[in-house]
């Protein structure tokens, strides 16, 4: 019975700090490829990681006043993370799919494979939605690859609905994403 309690023990969710950037980059490098379609060119995935998920990229994200990076920790290590981005979407496809303002993008929601099934992603989502409500967002949106059925099921359980499509450039390939949206209640409880 003890191993079941440990397996389902809740993660601590907190804002990332500069001390986390190396570990965040390592978690990102391990988890981003899992969300990519199987036919993705490994060189394109590696280039994306080097550009957008490096320690320097995370340092820059933490300095951006329109971004919030949350991490889920088990006391010893980071099990997952998410990034919230405030502001008007600049992609015309996203603007059409997300008619409610103000909005926040839920970007880069990943958990390590050993954390799957432990409630880590659900805890991250709860805290992320609470932060979005605190920011005054009327809705939250995200992009998810159309081939990533596992992520789509998770987001649907979190009450996100497909509202449109957009593209995502990964190297020379243009990937097709769903834009999923969740409206926030003005009286939603904060975790």
N, C-alpha and C positions, 0 to 999 in steps of 0.2 A: 504494500500500500504506500510505503514511503516514496518509491520511485514515481508513482502516479502523481503525488503531491508536488514533487520536484518538477516533473514534466509539465505540469499545468500551472506552475507558480507564475504570478504576474511579473511582467517586466516593469522596470522603472522607466518612465518616460520623462525626458527633460530636454531643455534647449541644448544644442550642441555648443561647444566652446572651441577656442583655438587649439586647446590640448587634444581635441578629438580628430583633427583633420587627417592625420596619417591613418588612423584606424578606420575612419569614415571612408577614405579613399580605398582602403583594402576591402572593406565590405562592399563598396560600390563596384569594384573591379570583379569581385566574385559573383555578385548578384545580377548586374546588368546583362551579361550574356544569357542568363536564364530566361529573360523576358524577350529576347530577340528570336525571330523566326529561325528554325533549324537551318535554313538555306542561307542565312546571313554569312557574308564573307568574314572570316575571323580577323583579317587585317582591318576591315572597316570597323568592326567592334572594338578592336584594340585602339584604333585611332580615335574613336569616340571617347573611350575611357581616358586616354592620355590627354585629350583636350578638355573634356567636360567633367571628369570625375577624378581628377588628380588631387593631391594635397593642395596645390596652389589654387585650383578651381574652388575647392571647399573653403579655403581662406578667403577668396574673393566673395563667395556666397555669404559667408558669415559677416562680411563688412557691408553688404548691400542692405540698406534699411527696408527695402521692399521684400526681403526674403527672411523666412524663419526656417531653420533646420532643426528638426526634432529627432532625437535618438531614443531607441529602446535598448536598455542595458539590463543585464542580469547580475550586476554587481561586479563582474570581472571584465566583461567585454560588451561591445556593441553588437546587438542581435539584428538590428534593422534601423532604418531611418526613413524620413520623409522630408520633403521641402515644400513650403507654401510660398507662393509668389503673388503679392498684391499687385493690382493695377489692371488697366484695360488690356484685354488680349489684342495682340497686334496682327494675328493671322485672320484674314477675312472669313475663312471657313469657320473658325472658332467664334468670331463675332456673331455670325448668323446662327450658330448652334446654341449660343449662350446669350439669350435676350435679357436676362435679369441682371441688374447692376445694383450695388457694387458686387464684384465677384473676386474670388481668389482661385488661383490654379493650384491644385494638388499635384505636385511634380515629384517624380523620383521616389515612389513608395515601394521600398524593397525590404525583405527580411531574408536573413541567411537561411539556407536549406535546413539546418539543424533546429531552427526556430519555427519551422512550419508546423501547424497543428497545435501550437502552444498558446495561442491567443495573442501573440505579439503583434501581428498585423492589426487585429481588431483593437487592441489597446492604442496603437499608434493612430489608427483612424479616429477613434473616439477623441483623443487629445487634439488631433489636427482639426477636426470639425469644431471643437470647443474654441480653439485659437481663431479659426475663421469667424466664428460668431463674435468673439471678442473684438475682432478687427472691424466688425460692422458689415460683414459680407451677407448679402441676401442669398447667394448661392455659391457653390464650389464646383469647379469643372476639372476634368483631367482628360488626357489622351491615353489610349491603350491600344496596342497593336491588335488588329482584327483577328490575328491568328492566336492570340494569347487568351484562350478560353478560361484558363484557371483564374487569371486576374479579373476577367470580365465577370465571372461568377462571384468572386469576392466583392467587387464593387457593386454588383447588383444586390448582394446581401446587405451592403451598406447603404442601400436605397439610392444608388446612382442609376440614372436611366440614359440610354443612348439617345442623343439629341442631334447628332450629325456625324460628319466625317472630316478628317483632315489628313494631310500627309506629313511624314517625318523623314528627313534625309539621314540615311545611314551610309556614309561613304558615297558611292556612285548610285546607290539604290534609293528609290523613293518608296518608303513603307506606307501602308494604309492603316490609319488609326481610326477608332471610334472616338468621338467626343462624348463623354458621359458627364451628366450634370446632376447635382443634388441641390434642391432648394433648402435653405435653412429656415427654421422657424425662429421668429424673433424672441420666443420664450424658451428656446431649447436650453436644457440644463447643461451647465458647465461641469466637466469631470473633476 
